[in-house]
Amino acid sequence: MKILNKKVLGEVQGIKITMLEVAAPDIARKAKAGQFVALMVKETGERIPLTIVDRSDKNGSITLIFQEAGLTTRLLGSLNIGDSLYAIVGPLGHATEIKKYGRIILVGGGVGIAEIYPVAKAFKKAGNNVTTILGTRTKDLLILEKELKETSDILHVVTDDGSYGKKGFTTDVLTDLLKKDRYDLVYAVGPIPMMRRVSDITKGFGVKTVVSLNALMVDATGMCGCCRVTVGGAVKFSCVDGPEFDAGDVDWDELVKRNRIYEDKEKHICKLIQP
């Protein structure tokens, strides 16, 4: 669980996106696109889920990318090469259903771009035509552009402020593409409002849409129930039933409310640890 490599991928106005390569040979051997790990930075800390962005059989390692936002991600970001995590478990969750659909659109918003990268590679390897849409607030927070360009047939980049690519939102590009041509699948990862908007748009075009949910997790193995979401009128656990679900079946109102449960407490703790 030693950190083999570390790199800050983007940083602006207090927002930092960091990459860690972590020694985890057993996880690296078994991990598939769409799966994640749960890790603890220190013995007294919490568990957090992070998508397995890449893996290396040669190094026996996995790559994790995260935005330093709350207490635990800030502690994780403070580690350096040679340091070790207290604990890590995985791969967890169901792997993405990879097959030849035909024409696919992948939508990645913010740090969600890291989560679509392994899926993009797998879909391309399966013979799909892959169009990728990346969206960030500003140019300095754009990650994995080169890697996704190499594994996509067409790549679109948008920024909220117009500092790079086209000014606008991922959903603007998605709407334009669906108006012009037929697609067999849309796969989206990013902030909940973005995924919800993607779901609304694709529903109107009758396109199958899959989202990877970033529901709150504590145990991450199906025991605590913290990550429960309502999908198709039934209660599901994101950690063991997901993290991917049919976007049109997700109760988005409930998901938004549940993800805000600890917002005030997290802000309070972060203020306490600031120098």
N, C-alpha and C positions, 0 to 999 in steps of 0.2 A: 504493500500500500504506500510505497515511497513515491514521492513526486519526482518524475524523471525530467520533466520539462515544464516551463511556465512562460506565458507570453500575454501581455496586455494587448488585446485586439482592437480596442476602441475606448476612448475616454474623452468626455466633454461635459462640462457643467455639472460635475459631481457624479456623472454616470460612468461606470467602468465595466467593460466586458472583458473577462479573463479566460484564458485557455490553460488547462492543466493536463499533462500526460501522466497517468498514474499506473504504477506497476500493479497489475491484477491479472495474472496469467489464466486463472481458471475462468474468470468472467470473459476475458478476451477470446478464449476458445469457443465459447458458446453464444456470445452476443449476436443478435440479429437486428436488422433495421427496425426502429420503432420501440425498442426496449430501453429500460432505464436502470439506474442503480439508486440505492438509498445509502447515504453516507453520514458519518459522524466525524466532525473535525476533532473533538475532544470528548473525553469520557462523560463530562457533565453537560454536554450540549445536546441539541436536538438532532433528529434525523431529517435530512432533506432529500428529495428526489431530483436526479439530474439525468437527462437523456445521454445515452452513449452515442457520441457524435462519430467516433471512429474507433477502430481497434487494430492492433498489430500483433500478429502471431509471432513475428520475429522478436519483437521487444517484450512480448507478454504484457502488453499495456492497453489501456483504454484512454480515449480522449474525452474530456468533459469541458463544456463551455458554459459560463454562467454570468449573469449580471449581478454585480455586488449591490444589493439593495437592502436586505435585512441584516440582522445580527450575524446569523450563521454564514451567509455568503460573504460578509465582510471578513469574518474570521478565516474562512476558506481562502479568500484572496490575500490574506496576510502571510500565508505559508509560502515557503521558498523551495527551490530545488534541493532535494536531500531530506526535507521534512517528510513526515509520514502522517497519514490519516489515522484516526483512532479505530475506525471500523468502516467497512464497505460491504454491501451485499448486492448480489445480482447475478445474471440479468433478471429483471423483474418485468412483469406485464406481458401482454400478448405482442408478438412480433407483428409488423405490418403484413397484411395479405398481399404478397407480391406475385403478380401474374401479368400476362400480356393483356392489358385492357384496350390498348390502341393509342389514343391521344389523351395525354394527361396534363393538367395544370397543377403546379405546386405553388402554394402561396405561403411565404414566410415573412412574418412581421417582427421587427426587433430581434431579440435573442432567439426567437422562434426560428430564425434562419438556420441556426445550428441544428435544430431538430429535423429540418427537412433535408439536410445534406445526406445523411445515410440512406434515407428513403429515396431520394433522387438517384443515387448511385444504383440502388437495387432495382428500381423501376426501369432504368435505362438498360441495365444488364439483362433484364427480362424481355427486352425488345420493344419497349414503348417509345413513342415520340413524346419527349418531355419539354414542356414550356414552363419556365420558372419565373415567378414574380417576387422580387425582394423589395421590402419597404422598411425604411428607418426614418427617425426624426430628422437626422442630418448626416452628411457624408462621413463624418468622423466615427459614426456608430455602425457603419456598414461592415459586415463581416462575411468571410468566405465567398466573396464575389468571384475570385479567380477559380476556386474549386468548383463552384456551381456552374460557372460558364463552361468548364470543361466537360461536365456531365449532363448538360442540358442542350437541347437542339436550338432553343430560343431562350434568351434571358432578358427580362425587363427589370429595370431598377427605378424606383421612385423614392423621393425624399419629401418629407412634409414641408421643408423650407426651400426646396428647389436647389439646394447646394450641390446636388449631384443627380445625374439621370434626369428623369422627368419630375416636375413638381406635382405632387398629388398623393393619392393613396393607392394601396394595392388593389382595393376593391374597384377603383376607377378603371384600372387596366383590365381587371377580371371581367367587368361588365362589357367593355369594348370587345374583348376576345370572344366572349360568348355570343355577342350580337353578330359577329362576322363569320364564325365557324362552329362546327360541332365538335364537342369533346366528350370523352367517355368517363372521365373521373376528375374530380377536383379534390386535392388534399391540402389542408390548411393548418398552420400552427402559428400562434402568436398571441397577442393580447385578446382577452375574451371579447371585447367589443368588435375587434376585427373579425374574429372567427364567427361571431353571431351575424355580422353583416354579410360575410361570405355565404353563410347558410341561407340567409334571406334571398340573396341574389340568385344562387344556383337553384334554389327551389323553384323560382320563376321560370327557369330554363329547363327544368326537369333533368338536371345532371346529378348523378350520384356524388355525394360529398362526404369526405371523412375528415374529422378533426381530432387532434391529439390534445386532450384536456389537461390543463395545469391546475387541477383541483388540489386543495390542501391535503397533505398527507402527514401522518405522524408515524405510524408503524410501517406502512407501505407493504404489508404482507397480508392484508385482509382481516386483521384482528381488531382494529380500533374503530373502523367505520367513519373516520373523519372525512374521507374522500368520497363519500357517497354522493351520487348524482342521480337524477331521475332521467331515464332514457326510454322513450316509448311508453311512458306511464309506469315503468318498473324501476325499482331502486337497484342501482348498480354501484360497484366500488371501482373507482378509477384504477386502483393499483392492481387488482386481480382480474377484473372484467375488461379493463381498458389497457392503456390510456386512450385508445382510439375508439371512436363511436361514430355512428351515422349522424351527421350534423343536424339533419332535419328532425331527429327524434329527441334531441337534447332539450331539457327544460332550462333555457338560458337565464330566466329570471331567478330561479333557485340557485343556479351556479354562481351568479354574480353576488347574491346575498351571502352565500356560504363563504365565498372567498374574501369577504370583508369582515368576517367575524373577529379576527385578531388584529385588525389594522391599527387601532389606537394603541394597543399594548405593544405592538412591534415598534411603532414610532417612539413611544416612551422609552423603551429599552435602548434603542439606537441613540437617543439623546443622552442617556446616562453614560454610554461608553465613549462618546466623542471627547477628544482631548480638550 
